[in-house]
Amino acid sequence: MGSACIARALNGARRAAEGKELLRLREALDALERRNEVAEEVIDIVHAYLATNPDAHFTDGAQACMRRALEYLAPGATDEGVPRLSTV
């Protein structure tokens, strides 16, 4: 679910982008799809997306799950506090 949320936010930003920004977003999507890699700047894009386009069809619980997944996929993240993934 986290990867899908990130991809949705990147695709939304990509539709409005041009030139180098468009290429940067496409590369971020490729990194997400191929390596489950999330660049530092992508986190801000996704948080902005969730703040401005909260996907009304998702429940508050689903949105919270997306945010937790984003934290898990973010650079330097740990699995601490992520249900069923925690090693603590």
C-alpha beads as a LAMMPS data file, in Angstrom:
LAMMPS data file: protein, C-alpha beads

88 atoms
87 bonds

1 atom types
1 bond types

-500.0 500.0 xlo xhi
-500.0 500.0 ylo yhi
-500.0 500.0 zlo zhi

Masses

1 110.0

Atoms # bond

1 1 1 0.000 0.000 0.000
2 1 1 2.858 2.377 0.764
3 1 1 4.447 1.878 -2.641
4 1 1 1.093 2.473 -4.322
5 1 1 0.599 5.709 -2.394
6 1 1 4.077 6.929 -3.286
7 1 1 3.555 6.028 -6.950
8 1 1 0.198 7.840 -6.992
9 1 1 1.760 10.992 -5.543
10 1 1 4.706 10.852 -7.969
11 1 1 2.417 10.334 -10.942
12 1 1 0.289 13.287 -9.846
13 1 1 3.365 15.493 -9.579
14 1 1 4.687 14.159 -12.899
15 1 1 1.556 15.267 -14.762
16 1 1 2.288 18.883 -13.812
17 1 1 6.073 18.723 -14.301
18 1 1 8.201 19.701 -17.292
19 1 1 11.802 19.276 -18.395
20 1 1 14.327 18.152 -15.788
21 1 1 11.677 17.918 -13.086
22 1 1 9.701 15.472 -15.222
23 1 1 12.806 13.322 -15.714
24 1 1 13.622 13.429 -11.973
25 1 1 10.113 12.231 -11.095
26 1 1 10.251 9.488 -13.723
27 1 1 13.572 8.300 -12.288
28 1 1 12.047 8.314 -8.790
29 1 1 9.170 6.147 -10.051
30 1 1 11.607 3.757 -11.701
31 1 1 13.649 3.471 -8.480
32 1 1 10.487 2.755 -6.508
33 1 1 9.228 0.122 -8.930
34 1 1 12.541 -1.634 -9.565
35 1 1 14.314 -1.418 -6.209
36 1 1 11.721 -0.255 -3.639
37 1 1 13.981 2.778 -3.271
38 1 1 12.598 6.112 -2.096
39 1 1 14.757 9.210 -2.523
40 1 1 14.796 11.826 0.239
41 1 1 12.959 14.467 -1.860
42 1 1 10.167 12.017 -2.660
43 1 1 9.083 12.006 0.977
44 1 1 8.162 15.704 0.797
45 1 1 6.236 15.145 -2.444
46 1 1 4.191 12.352 -0.870
47 1 1 3.480 14.243 2.344
48 1 1 2.294 17.222 0.274
49 1 1 0.076 14.907 -1.763
50 1 1 -1.478 13.391 1.350
51 1 1 -2.055 16.861 2.797
52 1 1 -3.688 18.325 -0.316
53 1 1 -5.334 15.241 -1.813
54 1 1 -6.285 13.008 1.088
55 1 1 -8.029 10.433 -1.123
56 1 1 -11.436 10.712 0.486
57 1 1 -12.264 7.137 -0.471
58 1 1 -9.551 5.880 1.913
59 1 1 -10.418 5.605 5.581
60 1 1 -8.364 7.413 8.204
61 1 1 -6.858 4.044 9.112
62 1 1 -5.800 3.385 5.518
63 1 1 -4.213 6.831 5.257
64 1 1 -2.350 6.221 8.526
65 1 1 -1.124 2.907 7.120
66 1 1 0.177 4.737 4.018
67 1 1 2.086 7.180 6.178
68 1 1 3.628 4.345 8.220
69 1 1 4.606 2.530 5.033
70 1 1 6.224 5.706 3.705
71 1 1 8.221 5.970 6.923
72 1 1 9.293 2.360 6.498
73 1 1 10.373 2.848 2.859
74 1 1 12.137 6.166 3.506
75 1 1 15.950 6.312 3.436
76 1 1 17.427 5.267 6.748
77 1 1 14.141 3.833 7.979
78 1 1 13.939 0.938 10.372
79 1 1 11.179 -1.569 10.873
80 1 1 10.619 -0.431 14.454
81 1 1 6.937 0.182 15.115
82 1 1 5.728 -1.291 11.833
83 1 1 3.237 -4.055 12.658
84 1 1 4.367 -7.559 11.612
85 1 1 7.739 -6.189 10.494
86 1 1 9.175 -5.138 13.858
87 1 1 12.101 -7.069 15.152
88 1 1 11.822 -5.402 18.572

Bonds

1 1 1 2
2 1 2 3
3 1 3 4
4 1 4 5
5 1 5 6
6 1 6 7
7 1 7 8
8 1 8 9
9 1 9 10
10 1 10 11
11 1 11 12
12 1 12 13
13 1 13 14
14 1 14 15
15 1 15 16
16 1 16 17
17 1 17 18
18 1 18 19
19 1 19 20
20 1 20 21
21 1 21 22
22 1 22 23
23 1 23 24
24 1 24 25
25 1 25 26
26 1 26 27
27 1 27 28
28 1 28 29
29 1 29 30
30 1 30 31
31 1 31 32
32 1 32 33
33 1 33 34
34 1 34 35
35 1 35 36
36 1 36 37
37 1 37 38
38 1 38 39
39 1 39 40
40 1 40 41
41 1 41 42
42 1 42 43
43 1 43 44
44 1 44 45
45 1 45 46
46 1 46 47
47 1 47 48
48 1 48 49
49 1 49 50
50 1 50 51
51 1 51 52
52 1 52 53
53 1 53 54
54 1 54 55
55 1 55 56
56 1 56 57
57 1 57 58
58 1 58 59
59 1 59 60
60 1 60 61
61 1 61 62
62 1 62 63
63 1 63 64
64 1 64 65
65 1 65 66
66 1 66 67
67 1 67 68
68 1 68 69
69 1 69 70
70 1 70 71
71 1 71 72
72 1 72 73
73 1 73 74
74 1 74 75
75 1 75 76
76 1 76 77
77 1 77 78
78 1 78 79
79 1 79 80
80 1 80 81
81 1 81 82
82 1 82 83
83 1 83 84
84 1 84 85
85 1 85 86
86 1 86 87
87 1 87 88
